[in-house]
Amino acid sequence: MSIAAVSAAPSSGRIPLPVKIGFTAFMAVLVPVYTYWYGPTNFLYFCDVSLILTLIGIWSESALLISMCAVGLLLPQAFWVVDYLAHFAGLSPTGMTDYMFISEHSFFLRFLSGFHGWLPFLLLYLVWRLGYDRRAFLNWSVLAWALLLLCYFVMPGPRPDPGMTPVNINYVFGMSDTAPQSFVPPLVWLAGLMIGLPLLAFIPTHFALRRFAPQASA
């Protein structure tokens, strides 16, 4: 067998038990804490949905579930990591991690939210172990569209003082939790998310994983 064929095949070791136990222990803490402080609707965020899918994926060793999370999160969470690190230089390129530096917020909750920083690296590791499933792009895109529609039509929009209750979940009303965007009509914004996320985030990640990651067996 050629070296290229070996490098293209997923590792036969699958997912080590310590990784499964460690992630499960983290989820055993995060889920009840988040449910208590934020409520169950917090788990409609893409990142939190991915946590649950990853938990299922590591125990079932499902390349599809892990690949879906990778397609959906790798690029957005990379921006999270960059924004977080930029704060230490006194910068805030996107503002998406400002909440991590507000001392009035519980340190424990901020510590748990640090998963945004390490989850993309865990997903890359898991994809390397299980292989990339090419069905992930379509499956994640359909799931993302369903979540966006649910959050827009059912979940609460921005409020002047949202408190701990999740509002504007997945930014379906704009980038602020305190006021909706006013640049374009609301449905145009929603359509932009539904079109833009696959084109600008999911498709590039899909092709990168197809090119560089081991591929899951059919």
N, C-alpha and C positions, 0 to 999 in steps of 0.2 A: 504493500500500500504506500502511496506517495505521501510525502510530508504535507502537501496541500490537502490531501484527502483527510489526513489525521487532524489537521488544524480546523477543517470545516465541520468536523463531527462534534456534537455536544460531549462534554465530559461524562465518562461512564460512572463517575462517583456520585452523580445527581446532587442532591442538597444535603449537606452534613446535618446530623441531628442537632448539634449545638446551635446552628443557625435557626433551625425550626423552633427550638425551645426558647432561644433568646428573643426572637421576634414575637412569639406567642406570649411570653411574659410581659413584653412591652405593651402589647395590645390588651392584655388582661388589666393593665393599669389605665391605659389611655381611654378605652371605651367607657368604663363607668365614670371616670373623672370628666370627660368631655360631655357625656350625657347629663351629668349633674349640673355642670356650669353653663353649658351652651344649649342643651336640649338635643333631642334626636335629629332635628332637621340639620344639624351641623354636619351630619354624615351624608349630605347631598353634595358637598363640595367634591370636586374631582379628586383632590388629594386624599380625602378621607374615604371615598369609595375605593380608591386604589389600595389603601391600607387593608380594607376588608378583603378585596380580591387577592391581594398578595398573601394574606393569611391563609386563605383557601388554597391558593396556588402552590404555596410551599409544602403544604401537607399532602395535597393530591399530586404534587410535582407536575402541574399542568403548564406546559409551555405556552399554551394559548392565553391563559389568565395572566401569567407573568408578562408575556409579550404585549398584551393589551395595556397593562399599566405602564410599561416602558414607553410605548408609542405615545400615550397620553401625557406622561409626566416629565420625561427626560428633559425636553427643551424648556418648558415653563419653570421647572424646578431649578434648572441651570441659572435662569435669571434670578431666582430667589437666592441662590448661593452667592452670585455676584453682588447682588444688592446688599446682602448681609455683610459680606466681607468689606464692601465699600464703606460701610458705616464706620469702620475702624480707622478710615482715612478721612472721616468727616464728611463723607458724601452719601447721597441717597438717590441713585439714578432713577429708580422707579417708585420708591416709597412703599413697596410691598412688604418690607420687613421692618418698617418703623415701629410696629407694635412690640417687636422683640427688645426694644431699647427704652420702653416706657416703664420706669421704676415702680409706678403705682400698680402696674399689673403684676399678678402673682408670679413669682419666680418659678414656681413649680409648673404652672401652666405654660410659661414661656419655654421652660426646659422640655416639656412634652412636645411643644410645637417645633422644637429643633429637628424633629423628624424630617421636615422639609429639606433640611441640609444633607442628611445621610441617605434618605430613601432612594434618590436617583442612583447612587453608587451601589446600593444593595440590589436594585433592579438590574443594573448592568451585570453584576456578579451572577445573579440568578439566571439571566438570559444566557450568559456564557455557560452555565452549568446545564441548562435544559435545552438550549437552542431557541432560535427565534422562529415563531410561528407566523407565517406570512398572512394568515387570516386576521391578525391582530388589528391591522389598520381599519378594515371595514367594521369589525365588531366594536372596537373602541369608538369609532366615529358615530355609529348608531346609538351606542350608550350615551355618548356625550350630547348628542342632539336631544335625546329623551330627557336628560337631566336639565339641559338648558330650557326646554319647553316647560317642564315641570316647575322649575324655579321662577320662570317669568310669569306664568299664568296662575300659580297656586301659592308660592312662597311670598313673604313680605318684601316690599321694596325698601329703598333707603328711607331713613328717618333722621330727624335732627339729633335725636339722642337715642341711638339704637341699644345702648347698654350691652349686655352679654348675649342677647338674643340674635342669632344669625339673620342678617338682612342682606338683600342684594346678593344672594348666593350665586357664586360663579360669575359675578359681575354682569348679570343680565340687564341691569339698568344703567350701567356706567361703571366708572372706576372708583366712585366714592360710596361709602355706606351712609352718608348723611344727606345726600341730594342726588337725584337722577341726572344723568348727562343731558345737555340741552343742545348738542351740536347737530343732531339728526333726530328724526322721529323715532320713538321707542322701538317700533317694530323693525325699522331699518338697522338700528343698533343690534337687535337680536339676530337679524339675518346676517349681519356682518360677522357676528361671532360664529354662527353656524357654518358660514362659508370660510371665514378667515382662519379659524383654528385648524381645520383639516389641511388647508392649503399651506399655511405658514408654519405650523407646528407638527402636525401628525404625519403628513406626507414626507417632509424632510427626514424625520426620525425613522420612519418606516424604511426609506431607501438606504439610510445609513446603516441600519441594523441588517438589512438584506445584504449589504455589501461587506460589512466588516464582522458581523457576529456569526458564530456557528449557527447552522440552520437545524430546526427541529425536524425529526423524521416524519414523513407523511403518515 
